[in-house]
Amino acid sequence: MRKSVVTITALIDGGGTKTRVRFLNNADQSVIGEVVTGPSNLGLGADVCWQQIRDAVDLAGLSMPAKCVAGMAGSEYRQQRAEFLAQSPCQTVLVSDRDAGLFGAHHGKPGGCLTVGTGVAFAWIDHQGNLGRRGGFGFVLGDQGGGAWLGWRVLQELVCLSDCNQLDRFHHRLIATLGIGETANHWMHFANGAGPRDFAGLARAVVDSEHDVPLAAEILTEGLHWLCRLIEDFPRSLPLSLVGGLSTLYAPRLAALGYQVVDPEGDALDGLRFIDQHLNHLIVDHWTSDA
C-alpha cells in the first residue's frame, strides 16, 4: 500500500522579537504542530526571515510546506516585501501582521485590533466593511508606545539626567534593573549596537518599575498618549482588542478612557487561517509569490 503524503500549510506570524509558525494538514485542516523561533521582521532581510521559517520547519520535524500564509511585521515596505516573496520556496501569501491580528481578533466582524509588542500597528473594520490602518512605520520613524520605544525612551532620559548630574536613588533603582551597566558610556555602548529587539528587552524593567520610579510612570503615560493619538480616528462604539506583549499593560488604561476593550476571539495565526479561507471575498492587502 502506498503511504499517503501529508500536504502542509504553514501559518507564520513574524514579528520583531519572535516568529510563531503553526502547521496545518491540508486534508482536514487539523493542527500538526506549532513552533516558535527568533525574530523575522522583514526589515531584518528576507534571508533572515526565511531562515527562521526553515528553522521552524526543522524543529517541527517536517518538510517544507506546500503553502505559506505569512503575516509579517515590515510588510509595508515594498522592497523588503518583494525580496521576501522572490525567495519563497513555495506558494506564499503575504499580509501585514496587523491585518493578521485584526482578522484573528474579530474574524471579519467590525472592530479594531491594536498590536502593541516590540512595535505598534493598528487596523480596524467599520460597519460598512471599510478597512482602516494606522502606524506600522518601524522603530526609527514610529512604534511609539511599543516595547522597543519604551527601552529607547528610558535610555534617552537617563542619559540626559546623567549628563546634568540629576540621577537620584529612584533612577539608580531603575538602572540596576536594566542590567546593561550603570553609566552613560555603558548605555551608549548598548544603544550603538542595539536593534528593536534589544531595546524591547528593556521594556519589562520600565513596566515593573512604574509604581516605584516616577520616570518609569512618566514614560508609560507618554506611551499611552502616543497610542491614543494612533487610534483617535477609531469609532469608540466598536469593540477594540489589543494583542502583543504589552496588551495587558495598555488594555485597562484604554478601557478607562472609554474604549470598548474586549478580549480577542483569536490570535494572529487564527487570523491568517481566516484570511486564507476567505481571501477571495476579503478587502485586504495581500501579495503572492510566483512559486
N, C-alpha and C positions, 0 to 999 in steps of 0.2 A: 504494500500500500504506500502510495506517495505521501510524504509528510507535508501537511499544509503549511504554507508560508504566511506568516502574520505580517500584514501591511500596517505601518505605523504612521500616525501623525504626531508631531511634536508641537505643543503649545509652549511658547517661550516668552517669559516676562523678563525683559532685560533692563536693568537699572544701573545706577551709579555705584551701588555697593554690592549687589549680588544679582545672580541670574537664576530664576526658577524655571524648570522645564518639566512639563507633565506629558507623559507619553500615552497615547490612546490607541487602542486596537480599532482599526477602521471597520472591521467586520461588525462589531456590536457596540462600538464607542465606549467600551469599558476602559478604565484606567489601568495601565500596565505598571506604571511607577512614576515617581516624582523625585527630582534631584535638584540640589542647589549647588551652584558653583560661584565663581567670582564675578566681578563687575563686567557689564557688556553695554555700557552707553556707547552709541555709535560714534561719539566724539573720541573714543579711545582708538578707533580704527576698526575696519572690517575684519582684519586678521585676528585681532584680539577677540572680537565678538564671536566669530565662528569657532575660534579655539575653545571658548567657554562652552559653546554648544556641543562641540565634539567631545569635550571633557565630560559633559553631562551624559552624552550617549554612552561613552565608555564606562562611566560609573554605574549606569543602569544595566550594563551588560547587553546592550542591544546593537544592532546595525543601524546605519544612518537611515532616518525615517524617509518615507516616500514623499512626505509633505511637511513643511514647517509653517506655522502661523505665529508670527512674531510681533509682539508689542514692545517696541524698543524706545528707550529714552534717547533723545537726539535725532529722532526720525524727521524732525522739522528741517534739518539741514540737508539740502539737495545733494551735495557732493557725497557726503557720508552715506546717505541713503542709496545712491546709485552704486557706490562701491560695495556695500553690503549685499545688494541684490545681484551684482555681477559675479560675486564669489560664491553664490549659493550653489551647493552641490545637489539640490533637489528643488522641486516645485516649492516656491516660497511666497507667502502673502505677508506683507509688512504693513503694520498700522502703528500709530502713535501709542505709547504706553498710557497716555491719559485717556485715549478713547477705549483702550482695553479695560482700564479701570472703570470708566463710565458705564460700559455695557455689562460689566460684571456686577456693578453696584445696583443697577436698576433694570437690567435685562430689556433695554429698549424703551422703557417707560419714561415719562417726563421726570426730570430730576437732575441734580448736579453731583459731580464727583471731584473733590479736591484731593489731589495727590500731594502729600507732604512727607517726603522721605529725605534722601540726600538732596534732591532738588524739589521743585514745585511746579505743578501744572494744574490747570483747571479746565473742565469741559462740562457742558450741560445740554440737555434736550428740553425744549419748551413744549407747551401743549399743542403747538402746530407742527411739531416734528422737526423744528429747526435746530441745528447743532451749533452751539457757541463754544468758543475756546479762548483761553487767556493763558499767558505765561508760556513756560517751556523754552526759555531762551538760553538756558545753561548757566553755569556757575559764574562766568565772567560778567555777563550782562544781566542776569536775572537770578531766579531761585531764592529771592528774599523770603525769609521765614523758614527755609528748609534747614536740614542738618548741616550741610556744608557752610551755608551762610552763618549759622549760629557760631560755628567754630571760627570762622573768619572774623566775625564781629568781635568776639571776646578777645582775640589776639590783637586786633586793631585798637581796642580800648585799653588793653593792658600795656601795650607799647607806649601809647600816649601818656598814660598815668605814670609809667616808669620814667619816661623822659622828663617829666615835670616833678619827679620825686614825690608823687602823690599816692603811692601804693599804701594801703592800710592793712590791718590784720584780716579784714574780710577778703580783700583782694588776694592776700597771701594764702588764705584758706582755699580759695578757688584755684589759684596757681598750682597748689600741691596736688589737687585732684586731676588737673590736666595731664600731668605726667610727662611733660616734654621739656622740663628744665625751669629754672627759676629766674632767668634774666632775659632781657630783651635780645641779647645775642642768641640765646637758645631758641627763642621764638622766631627770630628772623631765619635762623638756620632751618628750622622746621618748615616755615612757610615757603622758603625758596625751593624746597624740593617736594612740596605737598600738592596733591590733587584734590578734587572734590571729596573723594572717599576718605582721605586723610583728615581734612578739615571736619568732615561729618563725624569722625571718630571722637572729636572733642565735644560734640553736642550734648552727650549724656551728662558730662560734668556740669555744663551750664544748666540743664534741666534739673539735675539733682540738687543744685545749689540755690535754686530760686528763693527758698524761704530763709536762707542763711546769709546770702550775699546780695546786697542791693543791686550791684552791677548785673548779676545774672537775671534778676527780676526785670530790670530795665530792658535788657536785650530781648527777653521773651515778650515783653509788652510791645516792643518795636516790631518783632516778628509778627505778632498778631495784627498790628496796624497794617503791615505790608500785605498780609493775606486778605484783610478786609478791602483794601484797595483793589486787589486782584479780582475779587468776586462781587464788586459793588454793582455790576450790571445784572447779576443773577436775581431772578424773582424770588423774594423771600417766601412766597406761598408754596414753592416747590420743595420737595424733600432734598436735603443735602447730605451726602455721605462723604466721609473722609477715609482715605486709605494711605498706607505708608507708615514708616516707623514713628512719626510724630503725630499720627492721627489721634491717639488717645490724649495727647497733650492739648491739642487745639480744639477738639470737638466740643468739650463742655464750655469753652470760652466763646465759641461762635454761637452755641445754643443760648448762652446768656445774653447775647446781642440780638436775639430774636430770630435766628435762622432755625429752620425746621430740621434739625440734625437727626438722622436716622442711621441705624446700622446698615452697611451694605448687604445686599442679598447674596453676593458672591465676590470673589476676588478677580484680579486681572486675568488669571488663567481661565476662569469661568467666562469672563468677557470675551476672550479670544475664541473660546468654543462657540459662544453665541454668534459672534461675528462670522466665523467660518460657516456656520449652519445657515445664516440668513444674509450672507453678503450680497446676493443679487437683489435684495429688497431694502438694503440699508443705504442711507445717505451718510457715508463715512469715507474719509480719505483713506485710500489704500493703494499699495503698489505691489506689483508682482514681478517675479523673476522670469527669465527666459528658459530656465531649466525645466 
